[in-house]
Amino acid sequence: MQYVGSAYGEEGILGRWKHYAKTAHGDNQELKRILAADPEAANRFRFTILRTLPRTLTMNEVIEHEGRYKKKLGSRAFGLNVN
């Protein structure tokens, strides 16, 4: 199952990856559910950078790009994105 997320703000992708390294779920509700049922599931997660964006983009612009990828990849209908 796929999950699409985005990174913006001061630390960008590094901050996002730090959060995933610390929590294993990055505050995603579906990932939390999976990890509650199987704590070892995080060892099977695979991360891929789909696209890098200019740091000059606003948060809303980044979220627009994220939404396009969610739609293209079907991660809302068939994946782990609920938003």
Summary of the structure (lengths in Angstrom):
residues: 83
radius of gyration: 13.0
end to end distance: 15.2
largest distance: 39.3
contacts: 190
relative contact order: 0.24
helix: 51%
strand: 0%
